[in-house]
Amino acid sequence: HTVNPFCVRAVAEHRMLHGAFVEVRKMLDTVTCPSEATQPAINAAVGRIGILREAIAEHFRREEEGGYLEEAVGRNPALAEAADGLQQEHAKLLAMADELLDHATRTGPVAETWKRLVDDLD
């Protein structure tokens, strides 16, 4: 039984993306009360979220452009419906990330912006 390099890469990328998400979550959890948030903390969170969003988008592009999904469906055509559903989910996740960044970059009181970031990420 040969290990599929696409699967190995996909698992590694999923672990990396999960780790990046956990880092963002930990960053937001360091401020226990929104009134303690600072603009530099918000800027750092927005930067991390933006990097995570781009990493997710790149991962999805590879999955959809003849990489992981095509390989899986090619090996097992019964997965075609699940692959289509996954592509739709990708679009939703990217839209959620864009919305999170939009909320985070709106001007307003720092405490409200921080609370919105935490609420949106939950």
C-alpha positions as CSV (number, residue, x, y, z in Angstrom):
1,H,0.0,0.0,0.0
2,T,1.6,3.2,-1.2
3,V,1.2,6.5,0.7
4,N,-0.4,9.1,-1.5
5,P,1.7,12.3,-1.5
6,F,-1.4,14.5,-2.0
7,C,-2.8,13.0,1.2
8,V,0.4,13.5,3.1
9,R,0.5,17.2,2.0
10,A,-3.2,17.8,2.7
11,V,-2.8,16.4,6.3
12,A,0.3,18.5,6.9
13,E,-1.5,21.6,5.6
14,H,-4.6,21.0,7.7
15,R,-2.4,20.7,10.8
16,M,-0.6,23.9,9.9
17,L,-3.9,25.7,9.3
18,H,-5.4,24.4,12.5
19,G,-2.3,25.6,14.4
20,A,-2.6,29.0,12.9
21,F,-6.2,29.2,13.9
22,V,-5.3,28.1,17.4
23,E,-2.7,30.9,17.5
24,V,-5.3,33.5,16.5
25,R,-7.7,32.1,19.1
26,K,-5.0,32.3,21.8
27,M,-4.1,35.8,20.8
28,L,-7.7,36.9,21.3
29,D,-8.0,35.0,24.5
30,T,-5.1,36.9,26.1
31,V,-7.4,39.9,26.6
32,T,-10.0,38.7,29.1
33,C,-12.1,41.9,29.0
34,P,-12.7,43.8,25.8
35,S,-12.1,47.1,27.7
36,E,-8.5,46.0,28.1
37,A,-7.9,45.7,24.3
38,T,-5.5,48.1,22.6
39,Q,-5.3,49.2,19.0
40,P,-1.9,47.5,18.6
41,A,-3.5,44.3,19.8
42,I,-6.3,44.6,17.3
43,N,-3.8,45.4,14.5
44,A,-1.7,42.3,15.4
45,A,-4.9,40.1,15.4
46,V,-6.0,41.5,12.1
47,G,-2.5,40.8,10.7
48,R,-2.6,37.2,11.9
49,I,-6.2,36.7,10.7
50,G,-5.2,38.1,7.3
51,I,-2.3,35.7,7.0
52,L,-4.5,32.8,8.0
53,R,-7.2,33.8,5.5
54,E,-4.6,33.9,2.7
55,A,-3.2,30.5,3.7
56,I,-6.7,29.0,3.7
57,A,-7.4,30.5,0.3
58,E,-4.2,29.1,-1.1
59,H,-4.9,25.7,0.4
60,F,-8.4,25.7,-1.1
61,R,-7.1,26.8,-4.5
62,R,-4.7,23.8,-4.5
63,E,-7.5,21.4,-3.5
64,E,-9.8,22.7,-6.2
65,E,-7.3,23.1,-9.1
66,G,-6.5,19.5,-9.9
67,G,-4.9,18.7,-6.6
68,Y,-6.4,16.9,-3.6
69,L,-10.1,16.8,-4.6
70,E,-9.5,15.8,-8.2
71,E,-7.1,13.0,-7.0
72,A,-9.7,11.7,-4.5
73,V,-12.5,11.8,-7.0
74,G,-10.3,10.2,-9.6
75,R,-9.6,7.3,-7.3
76,N,-13.2,7.0,-6.0
77,P,-15.8,8.6,-8.2
78,A,-18.4,8.1,-5.4
79,L,-16.7,11.1,-3.7
80,A,-17.7,13.5,-6.4
81,E,-20.8,14.8,-4.5
82,A,-18.8,15.2,-1.3
83,A,-16.1,17.1,-3.2
84,D,-18.7,19.5,-4.6
85,G,-20.0,20.1,-1.1
86,L,-16.5,20.7,0.1
87,Q,-15.9,23.3,-2.6
88,Q,-19.2,25.1,-1.5
89,E,-18.0,25.0,2.1
90,H,-14.7,26.5,1.0
91,A,-16.5,29.5,-0.4
92,K,-18.5,30.0,2.8
93,L,-15.4,29.8,5.0
94,L,-13.5,32.4,2.9
95,A,-16.6,34.6,3.1
96,M,-16.6,34.2,6.8
97,A,-12.9,35.1,7.0
98,D,-13.5,38.2,4.8
99,E,-16.4,39.3,7.1
100,L,-14.2,38.8,10.2
101,L,-11.5,41.0,8.6
102,D,-14.1,43.6,7.6
103,H,-15.5,43.8,11.1
104,A,-12.0,44.0,12.6
105,T,-10.9,46.9,10.3
106,R,-13.9,49.1,10.8
107,T,-13.2,52.1,12.8
108,G,-14.9,52.3,16.2
109,P,-14.2,52.0,19.9
110,V,-11.3,49.5,20.5
111,A,-13.3,47.5,23.1
112,E,-16.2,47.0,20.6
113,T,-13.9,46.0,17.8
114,W,-12.2,43.4,20.1
115,K,-15.5,42.0,21.3
116,R,-16.7,41.7,17.7
117,L,-13.5,39.9,16.7
118,V,-13.9,37.4,19.6
119,D,-17.7,36.9,18.9
120,D,-17.1,36.5,15.2
121,L,-14.4,33.9,15.7
122,D,-16.6,31.9,18.0
